[in-house]
Amino acid sequence: MANPMREEEEIYKQIREQNVTIHPLVWELIEHHISNDLHIIFMILGSTILLDGKSFSKENAESIMDHTKAIRDFLIKLKKETRTHG
């Protein structure tokens, strides 16, 4: 992870101790949306590297930005829909 939280290990500990779970339907959404966008980002970068390793078009960069924004937008929406407290 590029930017771990300072209190991340403590959060994981609390999750284990409090037996916090995520409903399978929520996991289905997470896996679908994030996996799709990450797969597309991987394909864009992979095809750029395999083609010549030098060129990276404006369209490729914009597409990656769109997909990373889609991941963030999904997480914001999911948070709004699932947060009950805190």
C-alpha positions in Angstrom: 0.0 0.0 0.0 1.4 3.3 -1.0 0.0 5.4 1.8 -1.0 3.3 4.8 -2.9 4.9 7.7 -1.0 5.5 10.9 -3.7 3.7 12.9 -4.4 1.0 10.3 -3.2 -1.9 12.5 -5.4 -0.7 15.3 -8.4 -0.5 13.0 -7.8 -4.1 11.9 -7.5 -5.1 15.5 -10.8 -3.5 16.4 -12.4 -5.1 13.4 -11.3 -8.5 14.6 -12.2 -7.9 18.2 -15.6 -6.5 17.4 -16.3 -9.1 14.8 -17.2 -6.4 12.2 -18.4 -8.0 9.0 -19.5 -6.7 5.6 -22.6 -8.1 3.9 -21.9 -10.3 0.9 -23.9 -8.0 -1.3 -21.6 -5.1 -0.4 -18.6 -7.3 -1.3 -20.2 -8.2 -4.6 -20.4 -4.5 -5.5 -16.9 -3.8 -4.3 -15.4 -6.6 -6.3 -17.4 -5.8 -9.4 -16.8 -2.1 -9.6 -13.2 -1.8 -8.4 -12.0 -5.0 -10.2 -13.5 -3.8 -13.5 -11.8 -0.4 -13.3 -8.5 -1.7 -12.1 -8.5 -4.3 -14.9 -9.1 -1.6 -17.5 -6.3 0.5 -16.0 -4.0 -2.5 -16.1 -4.9 -3.2 -19.7 -4.2 0.4 -20.8 -0.8 0.5 -19.0 0.1 -3.0 -20.2 -0.7 -2.3 -23.8 1.3 0.9 -23.7 4.3 -1.0 -22.3 4.0 -3.9 -24.7 3.6 -1.7 -27.8 6.8 0.2 -27.5 7.3 1.2 -23.9 7.6 4.8 -24.8 4.4 6.3 -26.0 1.6 7.1 -23.7 -1.2 9.0 -25.4 -3.4 11.7 -24.0 -6.4 9.4 -24.5 -4.7 6.7 -22.4 -4.0 9.1 -19.6 -7.5 10.5 -19.7 -9.0 7.0 -19.6 -6.9 6.1 -16.6 -8.0 9.3 -14.8 -11.6 8.5 -15.6 -11.3 5.0 -14.2 -9.5 6.1 -11.1 -12.3 8.7 -10.6 -14.9 6.0 -11.1 -13.3 4.0 -8.2 -13.3 7.0 -5.9 -16.9 7.9 -6.9 -18.0 4.3 -6.2 -16.4 4.3 -2.8 -18.1 7.6 -1.9 -21.5 6.3 -3.0 -21.0 3.0 -1.1 -20.0 4.9 2.0 -23.1 7.0 1.8 -25.3 4.0 1.4 -23.8 1.8 4.1 -22.6 4.2 6.8 -25.0 4.0 9.8 -22.9 5.8 12.4 -19.5 7.4 12.8 
